[in-house]
C-alpha cells in the first residue's frame, strides 16, 4: 500500500455521518468496516467531519447477543471482513466460559482458549486454527486491528458447541449465539472425585467436537513393558471410562477406536487423547478424548487427455461439484444437497473438504471464465468408466489420509 495513503487513512480515526455510521481508520485502510455509536459521537466530538469515504461504505452496524443478552464491546467494535464477523478474542472466549491466554514467541502470536477438555488456538494471520491440536481451516484468519486481537465469531462459537444465527434489517446485523440445536445435550458434569488422579488408574471422558458425550468408544491402555498387552474399556452413556492398571513398573499410553454404523455401513475412527503423553502406572492419569472426524475430504483430478487444444484453459477451481445425499448421513439425518466450487483444502490438494459422512451422488460442471457451464464426466479415481454421475460413500477407506475419510474423483471432458 502507498505509504502516504496508509498514513492518511490512519489519520481518519473517526468519520461519522449524521445517520450514525462510523468507520475506523485502520478498517478503511484494509477494506474492513466497524459500526460506531451514532450521532452522539458527532455531538461529543464536533471536529469529526463526514467524508466521501464514509458515504461510499454500506456496512451494517453489528449487534452480538449471547443467550439473549447483548454483549458490550468497549475498546473495539466487531467488524465484518470477507463475509466473516471478527470480534475481540478475550471478550468472546470469556463469554463462552473459556480461560484465555496469549502466547508470543517472537515469530508467532497466538490466542488460546481452554475449557472442559477443549482447547482452541488461533494464530494471528494464520489460515488454520487448532481445535484440540487438530488443524482446521479458516475462511478469515484471526488478526490485529487497531492493536486488538480479533477472531472469527462463528468459528469459535460453533467449535464450542453453540449455534450461531445471523439476520440483517435496516442496516443492523444481529448475530445470536445460543445453545446447540434441539438434539444437543449439555456437557456432562464431571464428578469431583473422578477429577482426582488415582495411582494405577486411568480415566476420562470422550466427547464430540460439540461437547456431547460419546458412548460405546473402545479405549485402550497400552504399556511399554509387555508387547500386545492392552487393557480395554468402553465408554458409558455419559462418555466416561475408568481402567484399573496392574501394579507393574511401566509407563502407559492411551488410544481409542470408535465404530459407528449408519444405513448398513460401518465407519471406524481412531482417536487419540487430548493430551497424548505417556504416564507412569504408579501415578495414574486423566486422559480425555475428543472425536471430531465426522467429515470427509474429496480430492479431484483431471483426465488431461480429454481436453483438446481448442478448449478454454482448464483450471480445477472452475469445477462446480453437486453432492446429493443417497440415504441417511452418519448422524442419522437425511442430509442436505451440497454445491461447492473446488478449492484449496486443509490437506495438500484441490477438492471439497468437510463433507458430512454418508453416501452421495456426485455430478460436476466445468464453468470456464466467460463460458457457459459444461457438464463433465466423473468416476471414482482408478475405478470403472466415466459417467454423468457417480455414487460413492466414505465408509471404504482409500487414499493416504490416516485420520480422516477421503474420496478421490476423476473428471473428464465429454467427447462428441
N, C-alpha and C positions, 0 to 999 in steps of 0.2 A: 504494500500500500504506500502511496506517496506520503512522505514524512510530514510535509506541511498540511496535507489534507487530514492525516491522522490526528495531528495536534489540534487542528481546527475543530475536528469532530469532538475531541475530548473536552474542548473548552465549552461545547454546548451541553452543559451538565444538567440543565433543566429547562425544557421547552414546553410551554403549556398553552393549549388553546382554550378559548372561552368555553368550549364544550366540555372541557375537563380531561383531556388526554395529555400525558406527559411521557417523555422519552429520555432515557439516559444517554449520555454521550457515547459511552462505550458500546451500548447496544446499537446506536446508529452506525458506529464505525464498523461493526461486524455483522450488520444486517439483522440484529435482534431488536425486539421491542419489549417494553415493560410498562405496565399501567402504573400511574401515579394518582394521588388522591383526587385531583379535580380542581375546580375553580378556586377552592380555598387556598390552594398552594399559590395561585397567582396573587390572591389578595394579601398573603403574608409576605410575598416577595415581588413587589411591583417592578423590579428591574428585569424580571423574566419577560421575554417578548416572544410572540408567535413567529414561526418561520415557515418557509416553503417546504422544508424538510419534514416538519410535523404534519403539514397539510397533506403531504403525499403518502402518509402512513395510515393504514386502515386496520390496525391490530386491536383486538378486543381487550378490555380490562379482564383480569383473571381473578376469580374467587376460588378458594380451595376449602372444601368442607370435609371434616373428618367426623363420621358418625353424626352428621347434622350440625356440628359446631364449626363455625368459620374460623380458620387459622389466621392469626395476625402475623404478618412479616414486617418487622420493624426496620431492619437495616437495609434490606434489599428485597425488591418485589419479584414474584415469579415472572419468567419470560417465556415466550414462545419461540422455539428455534427449530426450523426444518420440520415442523409438524409435531414436535415434542415439547412438553412443558417442563422447564427446568426450575427447581426451587432450591432454597438454601438447604444444604445437606443436614446440618445439625438439627434444624427445626423439624424437618421431615422424619429423620431417624428417631429422634426422641419422642415425637408424637406417636410413632408406631411402636414404641416400647423398647427401642434398641439402646444399648450402651454404645457411645461413639468414641472414636479415636482418630487421630490424624497422624499419618506416617510420612516423613520426608527424609529420603535417603540422599538427597542432593541431586539425584537424577530422576527419581520417581516420587511424585506426591500422590498420596492415596487416602481417601476417606473410607473408614471401616465402621460398620455397624454390626453388633453381636447381640443375640438374644436366644435363649432356649435352644441351643444347639444349631442355630442358623447364623451364618456369617456372610455378609455381603461386602465386597471390596470393589471400590470404584477408583481407578487411577485417572488422574487428570489427563484429558485429551486422548485417552485410550479408547479404541473402538470395541473393546471387550471388557466385561466385568467378570468377577468371580463370585459364584454363589456356592458356598461350602467348597471352595477351591476348584470348582468346575468352571471352565471358561464359558461365558455366554455372550453372544454378540449384542452390541448396542446400536440402535439406529442413530442416536445422537450421544456423544460421549459426555461424561462429567467435565466441567471446565470452570476456569476462573473468570468471573465477571465482576468488574469494579472491586476487585480484591476479595470477593466472596466465592466460596466453593458452591457451585450449582450442580445438581444431579437430576437425572430424568425421573420425574414423579411416578409415572405409570410403571416403569421397570421395577423400582424399589418396592412400591406398594404391592404389585401383583406377585413378586417373588417373596413377599412376606405373608401371602395368603389372603390378601384383601382384594376386593372388587372395585374397579375404577370405572366411573361413567363420566361422560362429557356432554354438555349441551351448551348452545350459544344462542343468545337472543339480545337484541338491542345493544350490540357492541359490548356485551358482557359474556365471557366464557365461564361457566360454572363447572368445576371438577369436584366430584363427590367420591370419597373413599369410604367404603363400607365393608362390613364383614363379608366373607366369601359367600358364594351362591347358596341357595336354599339347601342343597345337599351336603354342604360342607360341615364338618364338625370342628369344634374348638380343639386347640392343642391340649392333650390331656395333662392335668396337673401331675407332677411327679412327686410322690410321697417323699417327705424329707429323709426318712431312713433309707430310701433307695438312692438318695443322692450321696450317701456316705460310702467312701471306698472301704471295701472289706478285704482282708487277706484271703488269698486263694479263691476269690470270686470276681467274675467279670459280668457286668450287667449294663443295661441301657435301653434306649427306645429306637424304633425305626419309624420314621415319618416320611411323607412325601414332600415335594417342594412347597406345597401349600400349608404344611404343618399338620396334616391329618395323619392319624396312626395307621400303620400298615401291618396287618396281621398275616400269619402264615409264612413269614420270611424265615428261611433256614439260616442260622447264624453259626459260624464255625470258629472255634478257638484252636489254633494250630501251634504246638510247641516246637521249639528249635532243637530239642534233645533227641526225640524219637521220631523216626520217619513214619509218615502216614498214621499219625495217632491223634486225629482231631477229636474234639469234644463238640457235640452238636446240640443246638437248642432251636426252638421255634417261637416266634413272637406270638403273644396272645392278642385278644381283641383290642387292647389299648396300645398295641405295638411294643409291649415290654418283653424283655427276655432276661434270664438270670442263669448263669452257668457256674457250677462249683468246679474248681480246678483241683487236681491231685496235689498233694504236698511233696512235690519234687522240685529240685533246684534247676529251674529252667525259665526261659522267657517265652512269652506268648504273643501271637499276632492274630488279629481278627479279620474275618471276611464274611460275606453273606451271599446268598442266592435267593432270588425271588422269581417264582414261576407263576405266570398269570395266564389264565385261559379265557379266550373270547371267541365266540362264534366257531367253536370247534378247533381253534388254533391255539397253540401254546407259545407264549413269549417268555423267554428266560433272561434274567438280568443278573449280572454280577455287581454287587455293591460293596463299597469299601467304607470304613468308618470315617466320620467327620474328622477325627484325629487319628491318622493312620501311623501310629507309633507302637513299637513293641513295648511290653511291660513285664516286670518280674512277677512270677506267680505269688510270691510271699507278700507283695504289696497290693495285688489286685488292681482293678481299674474300672472306670466307667467309659464305655465306648458306644456313642450314639451313631446312628446311620441315617442318611437322607437319600431316599430313592427319587431320582429325577431324570430317568432315562425313558420317559413315556412318549418320546417323539422320534421320528426317523429323519434321515437325510438322503436326498435324492441327487445323484450326480448325473450329468448329461454329457454325452459325447456325440460329435457329428460324424456321419458317414461321408467323409470328404470326397470320395469317388463319385457321389451322386450329384455334386454341384458343378454345373457346366460353367465355362468361362463367361458366357453372356449373361449370367445371373448377377444380381446385385451382390456387393461384398457381404459375405456371411459373417455375422457376429453372434456368438452364443447368447449374448444379452438381449438379442432381438427375438428370442424364443419366448412365447407365452404358453404356460402349462395349465391345463384344466384337469383337476382331480375330482372325480365324482365317487362318493362312498358306495361300496357294494357290501351290504351287510353292516352289522354294528361295529363300532370302534372298540378299542381295547377297554375303554371305560364304560362300555355298555350303551353309549348314546348312539343315535342314528348318524352322527357325523354331519359335516357341512361341506358343501361344494367349495373347492379352493381354486382360485385363479391367480396365478403369480407369474411374474417375469423371472427368468433365470438370472441369477446374480451370484456375487461372492458369498461364500458361506464361512462359518467359523472354522471349518476344516478347509484345508487347501483344495481348491477346485471350484467349479461353477455348478450351480444347481439350485435346488429349493430346499431350505432347511426348516427344521421344527415342524414337520408334518405329523399330526396325531396318528398314532399307530392304528392300523386297520387294513382293510382291503379296498383298493381303488381301481377305477377305470381311468386311464390317463390318455389324453389327447394333447397334441402340440401344434401350435401355429407359429409360423415364421412371419414376423412383421418388420421387413426392412424399412429403413427410413424413406419416406416419400412413396411407399408402395402399399398396395392392398395386402391384407393378411393372406398367407398361403398355408393351407392345411398340410402338415407334414406326416410322413410315415414314422412309426415308432415301434420299438421292440425292446425287450429286456436284453441288455448287452450280453452277447455271446449265446443267445438262445433264440431258436425259432426264426420266423420270417418277419419282415417289416409289414405292418398293417396300419389301418387308420386309427386304431386304438389298441391298448394293451391293458390287461388286468394283472394286478400283482398285489401281494401283501408283504409286510415286513417280517413275518414270522420266520421265514427261512433266512438265516444269516448268510451274507455274502460280502465280498469286498474285504477291505483292510481295517475297518473300524473295530476296535476291540470292546469298547464300552457302549457304543450306540448302534442302533439298527440303521442300515443303509440299503438303498436300491440304486442300481445303475441302469440307465436307459440310453439307447442309441437312437438318433433321429436321422432321417434320410429325406432328400428332396424327391417328390413323387415323379417317376418317369412318365413320359407321354404314352 
